[in-house]
Amino acid sequence: MFPLPSQVLRQREGTLADTPFPLLLHALMVEERTCTLELKVRQREKRITFEDGAPVACHSNLLHETLGKYLVEKGRLAEGDYQKALAESVSSGLQMGALLVQKALISPFDLYKQLQANLAHKLLDCFRWTDARYRLISDVETPDATVRANSAQLILTGVSTQLPFDAVATHFTFTDDRRFGQMPGVESAPKLSSKDARLFQALRQRPTFNELLERTGFDMESVLRRLYALCLLGVAGFVEDVEQRAAEVAAKAPPAPLVPEPAPVVAAPPAPGTTPTGTLFSDDDEGARNALLGAFLSHRSQDPFALLDVPEDVQPVALRKAFLAAADRFAPLRFQTPELKEKAEGLLAAYARAYGALSEPEQNALWKKRRQAQREKARGTGRPTAAEQFRIRTDLLDATTQFDEAKRRLEARNFAGAFEYFEYACDIDPRPLYQAHRAWARYLMKPEAHGRLVLQELQELVRQEPGLEEGWAFLGDVARGEGQWALAEDALRKAFKLNPQQRRYVALIQDIARKR
C-alpha cells in the first residue's frame, strides 16, 4: 500500500507532491532517524529537528509561529508585555521563553506546555505545504528547549484536518471491492477521538469503503482521511495484509505453559493506625513542579560545567558532591505522574553524563576548549558553526503586513497585485478572513472567468466559518454579479445579521428585490 520507510528515506531530497509530508514523518519515526528536515516553498522556510525519529524542534521564518506571537495569539501574553520582552530578548540575547519565566509572565510548567503546543502547531502547518521541496540533512542543531512531539498523533491529526484532500485522494487509492480491517499485534497507536474510535471499531467487521461509510454515517472525505492515516500508521490495512500480519503474530507467540503458574502472593494490609513512610511526592507542589520543568527545559542548552553548576577548575571531591546534590534535587522517586517522572529521569541521565564527562580528563579538557571558543565567539573572533551557517536567513514573514499591503492594492484597483499579496498572507497564515479577501480579489481580476470558481470557494468558506461577515458579503457581491439573486439576497441578509451597522447591505438587498 505504501513504500517501505527505508525506501522513502533513500532519496535525500524531493518534493512533497511526490512524497507527502505524513509519509516522510512516518518513515523518520519508524527508522528512528536523527537528522534535520528542511522544507522550502516560495518565500517560506522551515527546519525540523528529529531525534531518534521524533520531532524536537521546528524553526521557521513565519512571524506568527514564534513563541511570543503564538502566546499573544492564544491569549497567554499581552501584546504590550510581548513587545517589551522582545526588545529585551534582542538586546540581551536571552531566549524569549527564559525571559518570560524570569519576568514571571509565565511559569516553567506552563511554558513547557505552550512550547509543546507551539511545536505541534508549526508541524501541523507543514501538512498544507504540498508544493514544497524537502531536503534531509545529517547535521542536527541542538534545540533551545527540550520538547518532543508524538509523530503518530501528528500524522492522525494532520491528515484528518490539514492535508489538502486532493493529496489524500491522489496518494491513497483502492478499488471498491477492497476490504479493510484492524491490524493485529500493534504495540503502540495514537490516541483516538470519539470519531476516530468509531471508525476504528467499524473495521472489526472488515468492511469495504462503502460499507464503512454506511456503518459510521460519516461523509466520504472524513472516512478517507482517517482511513489513510490509520493505514499509514499500520493500525489498519487491507484484509490480505491483516491476515498476513495475524499469521506472523501467531508464529511469534510463545507456547502455552504446560504447568499452571502459582497464584500471586497478596501482601497483608497495613495494621490499623499505621501510616506509610518514605519520600512524599512533589507532583502537587507547584514550586517543585515548576523547578523541575525549568531545569528540564534549559538542560539541553547547558554544558556539563553549567549543568552541575561547578567552575572549570573543579576538583574531584567537589564535582562528586555537586553531582549528588543535583541528582537528589529532582530524584525520579520524588514524582509520581508518568510525565513528571519522565522529566526527572531525563535530568538524572543528563547529570550523570555531565559527571562522567568532567571526571574523564580528555573530555574535561575538550569542554574547556569549547567554552573558550564560545567566549571568542561572543567577542566576535570565533568562526560560525555549521548549524549557524545553515540557519534560516530570511526575515520573518508577517501575514498581517502582507494582508495590509494587499488591501492597499485592492483600494487602488490593482486587483492582480492585491491577489498576489492576499495569496502571500494565506500562505503564511490561512485565516478565513485572508481566504475570503483572496477569493474576492480573484473574482475582480477576471469576473467572467472566475465567477463560478469563486462562488464555490466562498460557499465552502462560509460553511466552515458561518460567523465571517466578509465571507457572506463577498458571496453576496459575487452572486449579484453572476445573476444568482436568491443566493445574493440570502448571503447579504446573513452579513447584515452579523453587522447591522453596515447599511450598504440593506441598500443592496433592496436593489436585488427591485431587479427580481
Secondary structure by P-SEA (a helix, b strand, c coil): ccccccccccccccccccccaaaaaaaaaaaccbbbbbbbcccbbbbbbbccccccccccccccccaaaaaaaaccccaaaaaaaaaaaaaacccaaaaaaaaccccaaaaaaaaaaaaaaaaaaacccccbbbbbbcccccccbbbbbcaaaaaaaaaaccccaaaaaaaccccccbbbbbbccccccccccaaaaaaaaaccccccaaaaaaaacccaaaaaaaaaaaaaacccccaaaaaaaaaaaaaacccccccccccccccccccccccccccccccccaaaaaaaaaaaaccccccccccccccccccaaaaaaaaaaaaaaccccccccaaaaaaaaaaaaaaaaaaaaaacaaaaaaaaaaaaaaaaaaacccccccccccccccccccaaaaaaaaaaaaaacaaaaaaaaaaaaaaacccaaaaaaaaaaaaaacccccaaaaaaaaaaaaaaccccaaaaaaaaaaaaaacaaaaaaaaaaaaaaaccccaaaaaaaaaaaaac
